[in-house]
Amino acid sequence: MSNIIYKSISQINGPLIFVEGVKDASYNEIVNVVLDNGEKLKGQVLETRNGIAIVQVYGSTTSMSPESTGVSFSGETFKLPVSDDMLGRIFNGFGDPIDNGTKIYSKEKVDITGAAINPYSREEPSEFIQTGISTIDGMNTLVMGQKLPIFSGAGLSHNRLATQIARQSKTLKSDEKFGVVFGAIGITSEEANYFMRQFSGSGALSDSVIFLNLASDPSMDRIILPRVALTTAEYLAYEKDMNMLVILTDMTNYCEALREISSSREEIPGRRGYPGYMYTDLSTIYERAGKIKGRKGSITQLPILTMPGDDITNPVPDLTGYITEGQITLSRDLSRKNIYPGVDVLLSLSRLMNQGIGNDHTREDHRGLADQLYSSYAKGKDARSLSEIVGEEALSDIDKKYLKFAESFENIYVNQGDSDRSIEETLNLGWDLLSVLPVDEMKKVKSAHIPKYGKWGNNGK
């Protein structure tokens, strides 16, 4: 079909063009769109029905004329040339270099659509990934092969946190190769410059592959980027035996692009105008994380999304939470106190944490210590709320100690800045902070661990 140029466009609606008289177009087939000024754009077949092919154009359609625009169908799907030469490089959402480097040439070209890992072939995630962030490593541990989203809000420090995690993340086994695929979706030029400075200045770029999609780019480009990023990660993981961490920010921008396409296709909208199939679409991205039996490599995902209006019931975080294995939630209240990274541990959860901690992975006291920190911080916040009503002077002695613990926990444990803490430092810091409480309040930790790791004297003070 590549030799046939169709000039039978009946309608242009936003990013979509409707081409009549096409009999053999296939779903996801790549098309070439030629404008009357000679400019060429890429597109992809979204749907074929009754001889009409609905084509999604990757680029602006504002200057297109239905009469003079030609469309040719390639007969192939979008395939990305992949190579380990991609490490240390920066690309746009289509995999084209934007770092003034050479184009990637490879015999291996992979369909970016990919597929979720067969449940039978999945290996259970069980290895600890150290991010250097205490609130994650100590209390919401990331496990290799997991998908753990970060829920943020407009103006919070998720971009800073994303680059810090990309810069610091590692496995504790020195013989394993670890790399990062970083995909930024619908970001501003200022954010793009920030990401490039952070990666280049820290030296983290050498083990990373970066894909950037700007807010000024056509919104359709946002649909491609996550799949291009994951295709690259899959090649490096399963062909080059690397453990890959995929960070995608901001998935809300991806969902907005999905809503725009749905609106252009005049589909019946679901919640908040998002398409009814958004759950399925997001699952095709998130479920590409994991470990495969018999393969050395793995893919771990940290998708980042900003909750519109800080509403965790919005369809984007809501559906993401159903598919993924927990969430890291950033707090606006902590941000107002200039606490960074501002993770609200009480609203955060890692469902696979128990599989990556303990004596064989981190340390034997990890689970009990995390539970004790959760419990003590929750009691401290309750004491803070009570003090706002009755005054701190009216609190009992033990409530005052829990209040003191909560303040120290936020100002020291949570507010670590850009420092990179080892898991040993994180666990020891937790015991240090708990020492402001009486030893008989340590009800979540094993009694044998108190004299071994605790900071209390012989008299329990």
N, C-alpha and C positions, 0 to 999 in steps of 0.2 A: 504493500500500500504506500510505501515511501515515495514512489514516483508520481503519485496522484496528488495534485493540489486542489483542495476543495475551496471554492469561492461561493459557498451556499450558506453563509451565516445568516440566520433568520433573526437573531436577537443577541444583544450584549447587555448583560445585567450584572453590574458590579464586576467582580473578578471572573464571571462565567460568560462563555460564549456558546451559543447553540448552533451546531452545524447540521444541516439537513442532508439527506441522501447518502448517509454513511451506513454501510451494511455490515462491515466486518470489524468495527472498532472493539477493543477489549478493555475491560475495567483496569484502571491504573496505567494504561498505555501512554507512553510519552508522545507528545505531538510538537510540531514546530509551527509557530505562528509567524507569518511574514507580513509586516505592515507595508503600506503603500510607499513609504520612504525607504524601504529596504531593511529596516530594523527587524531583527529576529528575536522572538521570545520563545521560551519553553512553556509547555503546558502539560496537563495530565487529564486523561478521561475519567470523569467521575461516574458517569452513567450513560448507558445507551438504551434507547427505547423507541420503537416504531421508526427506525431509520434515522433518529436524531441522536447525535453524540453531544453530551454536555461536557464541555472542556473547561477545566480550571486553569487559568492563565497565571503563571508565575511572573508577575510584572504588572505594570499599570495598563488598564484598558481604556483610559480616558481619551487617547488620541486615535483609537481604532474606528474604522469605518466598516460597517458590515459589507458594503459593496466592493471595497478594494482590498480587504484583508484575506489572505490565503492561509489555509491550514493543511498540513500534511501529517499523516500518521506514520510513526516509525515502526510499529509492530513489536516494540520492545518496552519493557517497564523501566523505571528509573534504577539504574545500576551505578554504584559508586566504586571507583577504582580504589583499592585499599592496599596499604603497605605500611611496614613499621617505620618508613621514612616520614610518616605523618606525625610522629612524636616530635615535639618541639616546634610545631607549626600552628599557624592561625588561619582559619578558613571562614568563608561565609556559610550561609545555611545550605548551599548546594554542594559544598565541598571544594569550592574554588579558592585558591590561596589569596589572602589579602595582606600578606606580610612581606611582599616584594620577593618572595622566594619562587622557586621553579614549580611548575605544575606537577602533580603527582601522576606518574605513568606506571601502570601496573597491568600485568596480564590478568590478575585476579580482580574481577568486578562482581560485586554482590548486590542483589536486589535489596533495596532499603526497606521494603515492606516488612521483611523478617517474619518471625512467628514466635508466639509464646512457647516457653520450654514445656515439652511433654511432661506431665506430672510423674509418669513412671520413670523418666530419665533424670528427674531432679535429685540432687544430693542435698541432704538436710544441712542448712547453714549451721556452722559450729565454730567458727574461728573469729576471734576478737580483732576488730580494727580500731587502732588508737588514733583518735582525731586530735588529741592534745587539748580538748575542751572538757573541763571537769564535769559540767552538767550533763554532757553526753556520755563520756567514758565511764563516769562513776555511777550515774543514776538512770541513764537511758541508752545503754550500750548498743553501739552499731556492730552488727555481726556480718561477716562476709557472705554475700549472696542475698542480703536483705534489701528491701525497699522501704526507706524510712524518710517520709517527707518532712519538710520544715514549714510550719504554718507561720506566716508573718503578716504584717500590715503595712500600709503605705507609709513611707518615711522611716520605717524601722531599719535596723542594721543588718538585714539579711545578706546584702551584697558583701559587706565586710566579713561576715561570718562565712559566707560561701568560699571566698578566696582564702581565708584562714584555714578552713578545713582542707581545701585543695592543697595548700602549702604544707600542712603538718601531717596529713594522714599517712599511716603506714601500718604494716603488720609487724608483729613482734618476732617473726621468723626472718632472719637476715638473708636466707637463701631464696626467698620468694620475690619475684619481680612485681612491683606495684606501680600503677600509673593512673592518671586522671584524664577523663574526657569531660570537658567543661562546655556546656551549651547555654548560651545566653539568648533569650527569645524576646524580641520586641523592646530592646533596651535603647536608652538615649546615647548620643555620641559621648557625652560626659561619662556615662557608666562604662561604655566600651573602652575609653581611654584609661579609666580607673582599673579595669580588669587587666588590660595589657601591661600597665605599669606594675601591678601587683605580681603578675606572673613573671615578667621579665626581670624585675628588680630583685626578686627573692631566689631566682635560680630554679623555681619549680617548673618553668616552661619546658625544660629538657625532657621531663617525664610526663608531659601533658599534651593533649590535643585540644585546641580551642576552636569553637564554632560560634560566630557572632552574627546575630540578626538585629539590625537597627530598627527603631520605631519608624524611621523614614522609609524603610523598605516596604514593598507591598505586603499586606497582611497575609497573603497566601504563602509567602515564604516561611511563615512561622509553622505551618503544618509540616513542612519537610524537615526542618532542623532537628527535632528530637529523633527522628528515624535515621537521619544521616549520622548523628552522634552515636546512637546505639549500634548501628551497623559497624562503625569504626571500632567501638568497644568490643563487640562480639568477635571481630577478626583478631584483635590484639589478645583477647582472653582465650579464645578456643583454638586459634592457630599459632599464637606466639607464647602461650602459657603464662600470660600476665594476669594479675588480679587487678581489675579495673574498677575505679570508683567513678560513676557517672553523676555529675551534678548538673541539673537542669533548672534554670531560673529565667523567666518567671512563667510557670505553667498556667497562671491566670491569663496571660497574654495569648498563650496557645488556645485556651478555651474561648477567648473572645474572637479569635480568628475562626474557630470552628462555628461559633454562633453566626458570624458574618456570612460564611458559606451557606449555612442552613437557611438563613434569611433570603439570600440571593436565589436559592433553589425553591423558595416559597414553600418550605416544609412547615408542617404544623409544629409550632414551638412547644417545648416542655417547660419545666420550671425556670423562671426568670428569663425566658426567651431562649435558653440553651436547647440544643436539639435533644430529642429523647434518647438518641443513641450515644450520648456523650460518655456514659458509663462504659459502654463497650469500647468506644474509641480510646479512652484513657487506659483501659486494661490492656490494649494492644501495645502500649508503651511501657507501662509499669511491669507487666508480666514477662518482659524480656530480661529481667534481672534474675540472678540465681547462679547455682552451680550445677554442672552436668556430670553425672557419673562417668568416671574414666577420663575426665579432662582435668588438667592441672589448674587452668585459669578459672576466673569467676567474674561476675558482674554484680556490683552493689550500686544501688541507686539512692541518691539524695535529691529528689525533686523539691524545688522551693516554690511556694506560691503565696501571693499576697491575698488575704481575705478581704473582699470588697466590704468596706464599712466595718472592718474587724468582726464580721459576722461568720462564725464558724459553721453556721447552718446553711451558708451559701452553697449552691450545688457544686462548686469547684472543690472546696475543702471537704464537703460532705461525701461526695463520690470518691474522692481520693482516699479518704479514711477507710472506706469500705474495701478498697482494693489492696491497700498497703498494710504494713505490719507495725502500726503505731504512728506517732507523730512527735516532732519537737516543736513546741509552741513558744514563740517570742512574746514577751509581755510589754505592753505600752507603758504600764505603771513603772516597771523597772527601768525602761528607757528614759522616762521623765526624771528618774533619780540619777541619770548618767551612769547606769550600771550596764556594762557590756560583757558578754553578749546578751544578757537580758533574757535568758531562757527561764520560763516558768515551769519548774520541774513538777509542780502539782498538776499541771494540765498536759504534761508530756508523758509519753509511754513508748517503750520498745518491747513489743510482744515476743521478740526472739532473744531478749537479753539473757535469760537463763542458759541458753545454749552456747553463749560465747564467754561466760565468766566462770569463776571458780578456780579450784586448785590447778587444773590442767591448762587454763587459759590466762587468767589474770592473777588472782590470789584467793585463798580459801575463805577469807572474811568478806569478800566483795558483796555477796547477796545480803547478808545480814546487816552490813554497814549501810548499804543503800536503803534498806527498809527502815533502819533507825533514823537516817537523815530525813527521809520522807516524813516519818511520823513526828519527829521533833520539829521540823520546819512547819508542818501543818498546825501543831499545837502552838508554836510561836506566833503564827499568823492569827490564830484564834485569840491569843492573848493580846495581840496588837489591836484587833477589832474591839475587844472588850475594854481596853484602856482608852479608846477613843470615846467611849460612852461614860465610863465611871471614873476615868483618870488612872494614871499609872500607880498612884499612891494606894489605890484601893485594891490592887492586885495582890494575890497571895505571893509568898516568897518563891514558890516553884513556878508560878506564872511569870514572875519577873525574870527568872532564869531562862525560861523558854523564850521570852521576848528578847532577851539579850542574845540568845543563840540565833534567833531569826535574823537579827540585825547583822551579826557577824557572818552568818551564812550568806546573806545577800552581798555584803560588802567585800568579802574575802573569797568565798568559794565560787559564787556566781560571777562576781566582778573581777575576772582575771585579765581583762584587756587582751593584748595580742600575745601573751606569753604562751609557750608550748609546754604543757605539763604532762609528764609521763604518768602512766596509770599508777605507779608506785607513789608518786608525789600526790596524786589526787586522793588515793586511799588514805595516806598518812594525814593529809590535810583534814579529811573528814573526821578522823579520830581526834585530831587536835581541837577542832571546833566543838565536838561533843563533850570535851572535858569540862566545859562550863556547867554541865548538868551533873547531878548526883549519879554515882555509879549504879544505884538501885533503879534508876530510870532506864537503864540499858536493857530493855525487854525484848528487843528484836534481834540482838546479836547473840551468838553462842557464848555461853559463860566461859568456855575455854579460850575464846579469842580476846576477852577483856584484858587479862593480865599480859597477854602476848603482844597485843597491838595498842591497847588503851594507854591513856596518858594520866591515869589516876595514881596516887600514891597508895601505900599499904593500908591507910585508913579510909580509902575510898573517896578522898577529897581532891 
